[in-house]
Amino acid sequence: MKERSYFALFKLINSFNLSLFCDLSRYLLCEVCVPDRSSLQLLEDRTIYNTLRAAVNRAHGDYGSALFNIGVIVKYLNAHTGVVLIRSRKKHYRLIWSALSFITCLENRGQKVQCFLNCLHVGGTIRTCQKFLVKYNRQQLHRMLPACKTDAEKQEVRRAILSCSLSNVREEEADEDGSDDDGDEET
């Protein structure tokens, strides 16, 4: 009987340590959809953060605000493409995701930009989001190809399609792995 109680105690301590020290995250890869693409240049990560915080507060009240303040960060914003990467805790990412639909405009420096956030992908790492983004961009370029009017436009889109292949991503990773000297080895 002592063995069972030790095992139960060990299991309890182990689960407590995992919940305390494991900071599991989810990354929401979103696209800012605006009627005028030039208005994307006005965006900043703090603008999206504050707007998202207000949307969570509106949708989920004090409970949502408290969870938002614990672990939500805008990790990446590309103002040219409108791609946003938002990190949140794994347990609460659905709460953040549900609040995205309440965002109708972003306000920065006194200018309001009418928009909505489209969640493209939810991933466990930034790397999986990057891989998805490469595939997504490639699909978008394939959709653009029939809409091209001149041969020069078609050639430019084809060149862009070839440049965003996964083999290029792997080559870049190999270059990064070769330059890093962590001492870690993969088997």
C-alpha positions in Angstrom: 0.0 0.0 0.0 2.9 2.3 0.6 4.0 1.9 -3.0 0.6 3.0 -4.3 0.6 6.1 -2.1 4.1 7.0 -3.1 3.1 6.6 -6.7 0.0 8.7 -6.3 2.1 11.4 -4.5 4.7 11.3 -7.3 2.0 11.6 -9.9 0.4 14.6 -8.1 3.8 16.4 -7.7 4.7 15.7 -11.3 1.4 17.1 -12.7 1.7 20.2 -10.5 5.3 20.8 -11.8 4.2 20.4 -15.4 1.3 22.8 -15.1 3.5 25.3 -13.2 6.5 25.3 -15.5 5.2 24.4 -18.9 4.1 27.6 -20.7 2.4 26.1 -23.7 1.3 28.6 -26.3 -0.8 28.7 -29.4 -0.1 31.1 -32.2 -3.0 32.6 -34.2 -1.9 33.5 -37.7 -4.3 36.2 -38.9 -4.8 38.4 -42.0 -5.9 42.0 -41.7 -8.5 42.5 -44.5 -9.0 46.1 -45.5 -10.7 47.7 -48.5 -7.7 49.9 -49.3 -4.3 48.1 -49.1 -2.4 51.3 -48.7 -4.0 51.8 -45.2 -2.1 48.8 -44.0 1.0 51.0 -43.7 -0.7 52.7 -40.7 -0.8 49.6 -38.6 1.4 48.9 -35.6 1.6 45.9 -33.4 0.5 48.0 -30.3 -2.6 49.2 -32.3 -3.6 45.6 -32.9 -2.9 44.6 -29.3 -5.0 47.4 -27.9 -7.9 46.8 -30.3 -7.8 43.1 -29.5 -7.8 43.8 -25.8 -10.8 46.0 -26.1 -12.6 43.3 -28.2 -11.9 40.7 -25.6 -13.1 43.0 -22.9 -16.3 43.7 -24.8 -17.0 40.0 -25.6 -15.9 38.3 -22.4 -15.8 41.0 -19.7 -13.4 41.1 -16.8 -12.7 37.3 -17.0 -11.5 37.8 -20.6 -9.5 40.9 -19.8 -7.7 39.0 -17.0 -6.8 36.1 -19.2 -5.7 38.5 -22.0 -3.3 40.3 -19.7 -1.7 37.0 -18.6 -0.2 35.9 -21.8 -1.3 37.6 -25.1 1.4 39.2 -27.3 1.4 40.3 -30.9 4.6 38.6 -32.0 4.7 39.7 -35.6 3.1 42.2 -37.9 3.8 42.7 -41.5 2.3 46.0 -42.5 2.9 45.3 -46.2 0.9 42.0 -46.4 -1.3 42.5 -43.4 -0.2 39.3 -41.7 -0.3 39.2 -37.9 0.9 36.5 -35.5 -0.7 36.5 -32.0 0.6 34.4 -29.2 -1.7 33.3 -26.4 -1.7 30.6 -23.8 -2.9 27.2 -25.0 -5.8 27.0 -22.5 -7.2 30.4 -23.6 -6.6 30.7 -27.3 -10.2 30.0 -28.2 -11.3 33.0 -26.1 -8.9 35.3 -28.1 -10.0 33.7 -31.4 -13.7 34.3 -30.7 -13.0 38.0 -30.0 -11.4 38.5 -33.4 -14.9 38.7 -35.0 -15.7 41.8 -32.9 -12.9 43.8 -34.5 -14.3 46.1 -37.2 -11.8 48.9 -37.3 -8.3 49.7 -36.0 -7.4 53.2 -34.8 -3.9 54.5 -35.0 -2.7 58.1 -34.6 -6.3 59.4 -34.9 -7.1 57.6 -38.1 -9.6 54.8 -38.2 -9.0 51.9 -40.7 -12.1 49.8 -41.4 -11.1 46.1 -41.4 -11.6 42.7 -40.0 -9.2 40.0 -38.9 -9.4 36.7 -40.6 -7.8 33.8 -38.7 -5.9 31.7 -41.2 -4.2 29.1 -39.0 -3.8 28.2 -35.4 -0.4 26.5 -34.6 1.6 25.3 -31.7 4.8 26.9 -32.9 5.9 29.9 -35.0 7.5 27.4 -37.4 4.2 25.6 -38.2 2.6 29.0 -38.8 5.5 29.9 -41.2 5.0 26.7 -43.1 1.3 27.3 -43.4 1.9 30.8 -44.6 4.2 29.6 -47.4 1.5 27.2 -48.6 -1.2 29.9 -48.2 0.8 32.4 -50.2 1.4 29.9 -52.9 -2.4 29.1 -53.2 -3.1 32.8 -53.4 -0.6 33.3 -56.2 -2.2 30.3 -58.1 -5.6 32.1 -57.7 -4.1 35.3 -59.1 -2.7 33.6 -62.2 -5.9 33.4 -64.2 -6.7 37.1 -63.5 -3.4 38.3 -65.1 -4.0 40.3 -68.3 -0.6 40.4 -69.8 2.2 37.9 -70.3 4.5 40.0 -68.2 2.1 39.8 -65.3 1.8 36.0 -65.7 5.6 35.6 -65.7 5.9 37.7 -62.6 3.3 35.6 -60.8 4.9 32.4 -61.9 8.3 33.6 -60.7 6.7 34.4 -57.3 5.1 31.0 -57.1 8.5 29.3 -57.7 10.2 31.6 -55.1 7.8 30.6 -52.3 8.3 26.8 -52.4 9.0 24.7 -49.4 12.4 23.8 -50.8 13.5 27.4 -50.5 12.3 27.4 -46.9 14.4 24.2 -46.3 17.4 25.8 -47.8 17.1 28.8 -45.6 16.7 26.5 -42.6 19.8 24.7 -43.6 21.7 27.9 -43.9 20.5 29.0 -40.4 21.3 25.6 -38.9 24.8 25.7 -40.4 25.4 29.1 -38.9 24.0 28.3 -35.5 26.5 26.6 -33.2 24.3 25.4 -30.2 26.0 22.1 -29.8 22.6 20.4 -30.3 22.6 17.5 -32.7 19.6 15.9 -34.4 19.5 12.2 -34.8 
